[in-house]
Amino acid sequence: MALRADALRGLLVLVLAAALPLAAAAQAKEPAAPLAPESISLFEKVFGMVLKDYVDPTSPETVIRGALQGAASSVGPECVYIPPSDVAAYKAMRPDDPVLPLYVTKDQDFARVLAVFPGQDPSIRPLDALRFIGDRSTYDMNYAQIQEAMRGKAGDKVPCVFMKSDSWQSYSLTLVRQAPPQPRWVALPGAGGALVLAALDGSPSDALVKSLKGSRGTVVVDLRGCAPADTQDALRWAGLLLGPGPGPTLKGPKGSRQERLEGPGYLAGRPLRVLVNGTTARAGEVLALSLTERGAVLAGEPTFGWAPLFEEFPLDNGGLLRLTTAYFLDPDGQPMKNRPLQPAIHLTPAAGQTDLQTYQEVLKAALPAPQVKAHGAAAS
C-alpha cells in the first residue's frame, strides 16, 4: 500500500516533531527551526527503501509506528510514544497496582534500577540493569511497556535477570509482586518520630495523621528509596505536611513557574530533618526539595540528581506522547538534571546499623555553621 507524498510529509512532520519538545532538556527558549527539506527527503528515501527492499512484507503503518516510537525514545529517558491500541491499557495502570518491588527508569538500553522497596534483596543496587522480566528483555521495551510488565497479581513470583553496573556481571533473582509500601510512622524515644515514605501514591491513614499531629520535637522524614515518577504526588505530600504556601520552581522551554502547595499541614511549623541518599530520585527529590525550601534540613548522602516533569499529550490519531517538559530547580536555581541535592548534615549509616539508630543519629547531629558569602574584598 503506497502513501501519497503529501500524506507522507505530514507523517514525517509528526514523527520529527515528537523530538522537538525536548528542548526542555536544554532549556531552549528559541522556537525550533523548521524541518529542513533534506530531512524530509531523507526520510522519504528510507521509508520507501524499507517498504520496497526489506526482505519481508512491511506495512507503511508499521514503519510509521516504529518511527514515532524511535523519535520519542531518542530524546530522553522515559519519553515514549504510545500507539492508539495501547493507550487504554496504559491509562488503566494504577499506582497502587501490585508491582515488582523496584523503581526503574529506561533510556536507550536496558531498564535501570533507581531504588528497591524496603526489605528487598540488598544485592540489587541503584543503576544495575534489569535485563529480563520473566522471559521479556527490557532492551526491546519502552518505558510504558516496562511499567506494564512489572505489574500483575499480588504474590506472583517473577524470575528476573539483572546486571551489575560496575562489573557487567549478570545475576538472577525471583521477585514477588506486591503493593507499593504504605507510609508509616516510627516512634522514637521521647516524643519525636520518623515518617517513612518509600512511595507517595497513598494517603496517610487516620492513625498516621494522629501520630503526626500528636508528636513533639523534631520529625525525621525518611525519603531513602523514594523514587516514584509522579511529581504531583510529591507536591500533594508536601502540602499534607507543610500546608499552603510556595512550592518548588520548574523551568522549561516556556519559562519558569513556581508550584503552590495546598493541604492541611500536619507538621507545619515543626522542625524537620529529611533523610536522603542516592536512591532518592524523581518525585522523592521533588518532595525533599519542597520540604527544604520551607525550612527542613537535609541529612544523609547526596540524592540521585534527577527531578524531571513529565507530561502526556493526546495525539490526533488516538495515541499518546509522554515527554519531559521541564526540570525542577535546585536551591541554586539550576535544573535538576545530573545535579544531586547536597545534604547540610552529611551522614552515612554504618554497616548493620538499624533504621532506629540512624534516625537517632540524624536527630543528634549538629547543624553545620552557616556559610557567610563575602562581598567585595576578603576579610583579613
LUMLUMTOR-388985 format. One record per residue (C-alpha): residue number from 1; x, y, z. Coordinates in steps of 0.02 Angstrom, whole numbers, plus 50000, padded with zeros to 5 digits. Example, Ala and Ser with C-alpha at 12.3 -4.5 7.8 and 13.67 -1.06 7.14 Angstrom:
REM residues 2
+-----+-------+-------+-------+
|   n |     x |     y |     z |
+-----+-------+-------+-------+
|   1 | 50615 | 49775 | 50390 |
|   2 | 50684 | 49947 | 50357 |
+-----+-------+-------+-------+
END
This chain:
REM residues 380
+-----+-------+-------+-------+
|   n |     x |     y |     z |
+-----+-------+-------+-------+
|   1 | 50000 | 50000 | 50000 |
|   2 | 50075 | 50167 | 49947 |
|   3 | 50060 | 50333 | 50036 |
|   4 | 50036 | 50495 | 49941 |
|   5 | 50183 | 50614 | 49953 |
|   6 | 50084 | 50748 | 50045 |
|   7 | 50021 | 50620 | 50172 |
|   8 | 50196 | 50554 | 50195 |
|   9 | 50261 | 50730 | 50228 |
|  10 | 50126 | 50755 | 50358 |
|  11 | 50176 | 50596 | 50446 |
|  12 | 50358 | 50647 | 50440 |
|  13 | 50317 | 50812 | 50523 |
|  14 | 50228 | 50716 | 50662 |
|  15 | 50375 | 50595 | 50681 |
|  16 | 50510 | 50727 | 50691 |
|  17 | 50405 | 50849 | 50790 |
|  18 | 50394 | 50718 | 50928 |
|  19 | 50577 | 50752 | 50964 |
|  20 | 50569 | 50941 | 50963 |
|  21 | 50480 | 50973 | 51129 |
|  22 | 50630 | 50901 | 51221 |
|  23 | 50706 | 51071 | 51200 |
|  24 | 50654 | 51074 | 51383 |
|  25 | 50804 | 50965 | 51420 |
|  26 | 50919 | 51100 | 51354 |
|  27 | 50808 | 51239 | 51423 |
|  28 | 50796 | 51313 | 51248 |
|  29 | 50696 | 51473 | 51232 |
|  30 | 50708 | 51500 | 51045 |
|  31 | 50574 | 51420 | 50935 |
|  32 | 50631 | 51263 | 50846 |
|  33 | 50692 | 51285 | 50668 |
|  34 | 50576 | 51218 | 50532 |
|  35 | 50614 | 51047 | 50462 |
|  36 | 50746 | 51055 | 50327 |
|  37 | 50695 | 50991 | 50154 |
|  38 | 50843 | 50872 | 50161 |
|  39 | 50771 | 50789 | 50316 |
|  40 | 50604 | 50761 | 50230 |
|  41 | 50690 | 50695 | 50075 |
|  42 | 50799 | 50576 | 50177 |
|  43 | 50650 | 50508 | 50272 |
|  44 | 50553 | 50482 | 50112 |
|  45 | 50701 | 50386 | 50039 |
|  46 | 50723 | 50274 | 50192 |
|  47 | 50536 | 50247 | 50208 |
|  48 | 50524 | 50194 | 50026 |
|  49 | 50677 | 50079 | 50038 |
|  50 | 50606 | 49991 | 50190 |
|  51 | 50442 | 49957 | 50102 |
|  52 | 50523 | 49908 | 49937 |
|  53 | 50685 | 49820 | 49983 |
|  54 | 50659 | 49740 | 50155 |
|  55 | 50652 | 49551 | 50138 |
|  56 | 50482 | 49528 | 50222 |
|  57 | 50323 | 49624 | 50180 |
|  58 | 50303 | 49776 | 50293 |
|  59 | 50155 | 49894 | 50302 |
|  60 | 50177 | 50084 | 50299 |
|  61 | 50085 | 50093 | 50465 |
|  62 | 50212 | 49978 | 50547 |
|  63 | 50358 | 50085 | 50487 |
|  64 | 50274 | 50247 | 50542 |
|  65 | 50236 | 50174 | 50713 |
|  66 | 50418 | 50124 | 50734 |
|  67 | 50474 | 50297 | 50680 |
|  68 | 50360 | 50380 | 50806 |
|  69 | 50420 | 50267 | 50945 |
|  70 | 50600 | 50298 | 50897 |
|  71 | 50577 | 50486 | 50890 |
|  72 | 50501 | 50490 | 51065 |
|  73 | 50626 | 50372 | 51147 |
|  74 | 50776 | 50457 | 51067 |
|  75 | 50750 | 50622 | 51155 |
|  76 | 50769 | 50568 | 51337 |
|  77 | 50737 | 50440 | 51474 |
|  78 | 50557 | 50381 | 51495 |
|  79 | 50493 | 50478 | 51345 |
|  80 | 50380 | 50367 | 51243 |
|  81 | 50252 | 50363 | 51103 |
|  82 | 50104 | 50253 | 51148 |
|  83 | 50003 | 50196 | 50996 |
|  84 | 49812 | 50204 | 50998 |
|  85 | 49798 | 50017 | 51025 |
|  86 | 49895 | 50028 | 51189 |
|  87 | 49827 | 50190 | 51263 |
|  88 | 49681 | 50110 | 51357 |
|  89 | 49793 | 49983 | 51443 |
|  90 | 49919 | 50119 | 51486 |
|  91 | 49786 | 50230 | 51565 |
|  92 | 49715 | 50082 | 51659 |
|  93 | 49878 | 50058 | 51756 |
|  94 | 49857 | 50121 | 51934 |
|  95 | 49998 | 50175 | 52050 |
|  96 | 49936 | 50057 | 52186 |
|  97 | 49935 | 49902 | 52074 |
|  98 | 50042 | 49756 | 52135 |
|  99 | 50213 | 49780 | 52055 |
| 100 | 50388 | 49711 | 52060 |
| 101 | 50468 | 49793 | 52213 |
| 102 | 50578 | 49912 | 52113 |
| 103 | 50581 | 50086 | 52043 |
| 104 | 50658 | 50082 | 51870 |
| 105 | 50696 | 50202 | 51729 |
| 106 | 50725 | 50172 | 51545 |
| 107 | 50838 | 50260 | 51421 |
| 108 | 50923 | 50186 | 51268 |
| 109 | 50968 | 50011 | 51327 |
| 110 | 50903 | 49903 | 51470 |
| 111 | 50792 | 49964 | 51610 |
| 112 | 50895 | 50029 | 51757 |
| 113 | 50857 | 50016 | 51943 |
| 114 | 50832 | 50179 | 52037 |
| 115 | 50785 | 50102 | 52204 |
| 116 | 50711 | 49947 | 52284 |
| 117 | 50569 | 49937 | 52408 |
| 118 | 50617 | 49915 | 52592 |
| 119 | 50661 | 49738 | 52644 |
| 120 | 50712 | 49677 | 52472 |
| 121 | 50873 | 49588 | 52425 |
| 122 | 51015 | 49712 | 52459 |
| 123 | 51117 | 49641 | 52315 |
| 124 | 51007 | 49743 | 52195 |
| 125 | 51097 | 49909 | 52181 |
| 126 | 51050 | 50075 | 52102 |
| 127 | 51091 | 50084 | 51916 |
| 128 | 51101 | 49895 | 51899 |
| 129 | 51020 | 49843 | 51735 |
| 130 | 50857 | 49747 | 51742 |
| 131 | 50886 | 49641 | 51587 |
| 132 | 50739 | 49521 | 51591 |
| 133 | 50567 | 49522 | 51672 |
| 134 | 50518 | 49339 | 51655 |
| 135 | 50564 | 49297 | 51476 |
| 136 | 50544 | 49475 | 51411 |
| 137 | 50700 | 49578 | 51376 |
| 138 | 50685 | 49759 | 51433 |
| 139 | 50805 | 49810 | 51294 |
| 140 | 50664 | 49793 | 51168 |
| 141 | 50533 | 49878 | 51278 |
| 142 | 50491 | 50061 | 51302 |
| 143 | 50455 | 50138 | 51472 |
| 144 | 50267 | 50110 | 51462 |
| 145 | 50291 | 49926 | 51415 |
| 146 | 50410 | 49901 | 51560 |
| 147 | 50284 | 49975 | 51681 |
| 148 | 50152 | 49856 | 51613 |
| 149 | 50269 | 49706 | 51627 |
| 150 | 50309 | 49747 | 51809 |
| 151 | 50125 | 49744 | 51858 |
| 152 | 50019 | 49591 | 51893 |
| 153 | 49938 | 49490 | 52030 |
| 154 | 49998 | 49513 | 52209 |
| 155 | 50106 | 49367 | 52263 |
| 156 | 50159 | 49318 | 52087 |
| 157 | 50339 | 49258 | 52082 |
| 158 | 50434 | 49328 | 51933 |
| 159 | 50610 | 49271 | 51884 |
| 160 | 50716 | 49422 | 51839 |
| 161 | 50892 | 49442 | 51771 |
| 162 | 50998 | 49590 | 51824 |
| 163 | 51172 | 49651 | 51777 |
| 164 | 51291 | 49742 | 51893 |
| 165 | 51326 | 49921 | 51839 |
| 166 | 51510 | 49913 | 51887 |
| 167 | 51562 | 49739 | 51830 |
| 168 | 51429 | 49691 | 51699 |
| 169 | 51407 | 49528 | 51795 |
| 170 | 51233 | 49454 | 51775 |
| 171 | 51135 | 49385 | 51921 |
| 172 | 50961 | 49310 | 51937 |
| 173 | 50830 | 49339 | 52071 |
| 174 | 50648 | 49291 | 52091 |
| 175 | 50545 | 49442 | 52142 |
| 176 | 50369 | 49442 | 52212 |
| 177 | 50241 | 49569 | 52154 |
| 178 | 50170 | 49672 | 52296 |
| 179 | 50078 | 49833 | 52331 |
| 180 | 50190 | 49987 | 52347 |
| 181 | 50243 | 50019 | 52526 |
| 182 | 50123 | 50121 | 52630 |
| 183 | 50179 | 50273 | 52731 |
| 184 | 50220 | 50227 | 52910 |
| 185 | 50267 | 50307 | 53074 |
| 186 | 50413 | 50253 | 53183 |
| 187 | 50403 | 50314 | 53363 |
| 188 | 50569 | 50370 | 53436 |
| 189 | 50622 | 50385 | 53618 |
| 190 | 50548 | 50544 | 53686 |
| 191 | 50409 | 50623 | 53587 |
| 192 | 50487 | 50629 | 53413 |
| 193 | 50466 | 50508 | 53271 |
| 194 | 50507 | 50466 | 53091 |
| 195 | 50390 | 50469 | 52942 |
| 196 | 50446 | 50337 | 52817 |
| 197 | 50393 | 50371 | 52637 |
| 198 | 50458 | 50245 | 52511 |
| 199 | 50306 | 50278 | 52399 |
| 200 | 50198 | 50432 | 52378 |
| 201 | 50037 | 50371 | 52296 |
| 202 | 49950 | 50330 | 52460 |
| 203 | 49870 | 50448 | 52586 |
| 204 | 49903 | 50449 | 52773 |
| 205 | 49787 | 50339 | 52874 |
| 206 | 49691 | 50409 | 53021 |
| 207 | 49816 | 50326 | 53138 |
| 208 | 49963 | 50404 | 53046 |
| 209 | 49882 | 50576 | 53050 |
| 210 | 49856 | 50557 | 53237 |
| 211 | 50040 | 50512 | 53260 |
| 212 | 50097 | 50659 | 53154 |
| 213 | 49988 | 50785 | 53245 |
| 214 | 50023 | 50713 | 53417 |
| 215 | 50213 | 50703 | 53405 |
| 216 | 50326 | 50832 | 53483 |
| 217 | 50501 | 50886 | 53440 |
| 218 | 50594 | 50860 | 53277 |
| 219 | 50523 | 50739 | 53149 |
| 220 | 50633 | 50640 | 53028 |
| 221 | 50558 | 50616 | 52854 |
| 222 | 50643 | 50464 | 52779 |
| 223 | 50646 | 50476 | 52588 |
| 224 | 50779 | 50345 | 52556 |
| 225 | 50721 | 50228 | 52418 |
| 226 | 50584 | 50351 | 52368 |
| 227 | 50591 | 50364 | 52178 |
| 228 | 50414 | 50363 | 52103 |
| 229 | 50384 | 50455 | 51940 |
| 230 | 50229 | 50560 | 51979 |
| 231 | 50287 | 50729 | 52043 |
| 232 | 50108 | 50781 | 52080 |
| 233 | 50109 | 50654 | 52221 |
| 234 | 50265 | 50739 | 52291 |
| 235 | 50180 | 50909 | 52289 |
| 236 | 50025 | 50833 | 52369 |
| 237 | 50127 | 50759 | 52511 |
| 238 | 50220 | 50922 | 52536 |
| 239 | 50052 | 51008 | 52558 |
| 240 | 49993 | 50873 | 52677 |
| 241 | 50146 | 50900 | 52787 |
| 242 | 50177 | 51087 | 52769 |
| 243 | 50010 | 51164 | 52724 |
| 244 | 49975 | 51302 | 52597 |
| 245 | 50122 | 51402 | 52532 |
| 246 | 50252 | 51418 | 52395 |
| 247 | 50321 | 51259 | 52319 |
| 248 | 50471 | 51220 | 52208 |
| 249 | 50506 | 51305 | 52042 |
| 250 | 50502 | 51224 | 51870 |
| 251 | 50592 | 51281 | 51714 |
| 252 | 50558 | 51226 | 51536 |
| 253 | 50558 | 51298 | 51360 |
| 254 | 50408 | 51408 | 51401 |
| 255 | 50494 | 51487 | 51551 |
| 256 | 50486 | 51462 | 51739 |
| 257 | 50341 | 51441 | 51857 |
| 258 | 50326 | 51411 | 52043 |
| 259 | 50212 | 51274 | 52106 |
| 260 | 50096 | 51307 | 52252 |
| 261 | 50067 | 51185 | 52393 |
| 262 | 49896 | 51151 | 52467 |
| 263 | 49847 | 51041 | 52613 |
| 264 | 49813 | 51029 | 52799 |
| 265 | 49995 | 51047 | 52855 |
| 266 | 50004 | 50910 | 52986 |
| 267 | 50185 | 50959 | 53026 |
| 268 | 50175 | 51145 | 52987 |
| 269 | 50294 | 51246 | 53094 |
| 270 | 50383 | 51092 | 53158 |
| 271 | 50571 | 51064 | 53141 |
| 272 | 50601 | 50931 | 53007 |
| 273 | 50754 | 50835 | 52955 |
| 274 | 50741 | 50747 | 52786 |
| 275 | 50844 | 50589 | 52766 |
| 276 | 50901 | 50554 | 52587 |
| 277 | 51032 | 50460 | 52487 |
| 278 | 51070 | 50408 | 52308 |
| 279 | 50906 | 50310 | 52298 |
| 280 | 50803 | 50469 | 52324 |
| 281 | 50753 | 50516 | 52146 |
| 282 | 50618 | 50591 | 52036 |
| 283 | 50465 | 50630 | 52145 |
| 284 | 50564 | 50586 | 52302 |
| 285 | 50685 | 50727 | 52261 |
| 286 | 50543 | 50846 | 52225 |
| 287 | 50470 | 50812 | 52398 |
| 288 | 50642 | 50834 | 52478 |
| 289 | 50664 | 50997 | 52384 |
| 290 | 50490 | 51058 | 52435 |
| 291 | 50524 | 51022 | 52619 |
| 292 | 50697 | 51101 | 52623 |
| 293 | 50636 | 51259 | 52535 |
| 294 | 50514 | 51280 | 52680 |
| 295 | 50648 | 51261 | 52814 |
| 296 | 50680 | 51074 | 52833 |
| 297 | 50861 | 51016 | 52850 |
| 298 | 50927 | 50888 | 52726 |
| 299 | 51029 | 50746 | 52803 |
| 300 | 51114 | 50590 | 52737 |
| 301 | 51201 | 50572 | 52568 |
| 302 | 51178 | 50662 | 52401 |
| 303 | 51020 | 50618 | 52306 |
| 304 | 51012 | 50539 | 52133 |
| 305 | 51003 | 50708 | 52048 |
| 306 | 50858 | 50694 | 51926 |
| 307 | 50692 | 50782 | 51952 |
| 308 | 50600 | 50798 | 51785 |
| 309 | 50420 | 50843 | 51750 |
| 310 | 50333 | 50727 | 51626 |
| 311 | 50177 | 50775 | 51532 |
| 312 | 50065 | 50672 | 51418 |
| 313 | 49997 | 50742 | 51255 |
| 314 | 49849 | 50661 | 51165 |
| 315 | 49878 | 50647 | 50977 |
| 316 | 49755 | 50662 | 50834 |
| 317 | 49774 | 50478 | 50790 |
| 318 | 49720 | 50425 | 50966 |
| 319 | 49896 | 50393 | 51025 |
| 320 | 49986 | 50474 | 51172 |
| 321 | 50155 | 50559 | 51186 |
| 322 | 50245 | 50561 | 51354 |
| 323 | 50384 | 50692 | 51361 |
| 324 | 50496 | 50783 | 51483 |
| 325 | 50437 | 50963 | 51477 |
| 326 | 50531 | 51043 | 51623 |
| 327 | 50652 | 51013 | 51766 |
| 328 | 50632 | 51066 | 51946 |
| 329 | 50763 | 51192 | 52003 |
| 330 | 50881 | 51155 | 52146 |
| 331 | 50920 | 51281 | 52285 |
| 332 | 51049 | 51363 | 52170 |
| 333 | 50918 | 51390 | 52036 |
| 334 | 50990 | 51257 | 51920 |
| 335 | 50887 | 51121 | 51832 |
| 336 | 50896 | 50957 | 51925 |
| 337 | 50971 | 50855 | 51785 |
| 338 | 51126 | 50765 | 51848 |
| 339 | 51128 | 50885 | 51996 |
| 340 | 51103 | 50794 | 52163 |
| 341 | 51036 | 50885 | 52315 |
| 342 | 51177 | 50905 | 52441 |
| 343 | 51136 | 50870 | 52625 |
| 344 | 51176 | 51001 | 52756 |
| 345 | 51211 | 50856 | 52875 |
| 346 | 51321 | 50726 | 52791 |
| 347 | 51288 | 50556 | 52866 |
| 348 | 51321 | 50379 | 52803 |
| 349 | 51245 | 50243 | 52912 |
| 350 | 51369 | 50112 | 52970 |
| 351 | 51353 | 49934 | 52907 |
| 352 | 51223 | 49841 | 53009 |
| 353 | 51151 | 49999 | 53084 |
| 354 | 50963 | 49991 | 53111 |
| 355 | 50843 | 50123 | 53048 |
| 356 | 50804 | 50170 | 53227 |
| 357 | 50988 | 50202 | 53261 |
| 358 | 51002 | 50303 | 53100 |
| 359 | 50853 | 50413 | 53147 |
| 360 | 50927 | 50446 | 53318 |
| 361 | 51092 | 50491 | 53238 |
| 362 | 51005 | 50612 | 53121 |
| 363 | 50917 | 50696 | 53267 |
| 364 | 51077 | 50712 | 53369 |
| 365 | 51185 | 50779 | 53227 |
| 366 | 51238 | 50960 | 53247 |
| 367 | 51195 | 51082 | 53109 |
| 368 | 51346 | 51150 | 53015 |
| 369 | 51391 | 51330 | 53042 |
| 370 | 51304 | 51444 | 52917 |
| 371 | 51409 | 51491 | 52767 |
| 372 | 51436 | 51678 | 52752 |
| 373 | 51470 | 51735 | 52574 |
| 374 | 51592 | 51876 | 52567 |
| 375 | 51553 | 52028 | 52460 |
| 376 | 51694 | 52133 | 52391 |
| 377 | 51866 | 52114 | 52469 |
| 378 | 51901 | 51964 | 52579 |
| 379 | 51905 | 51996 | 52765 |
| 380 | 52076 | 51993 | 52843 |
+-----+-------+-------+-------+
END
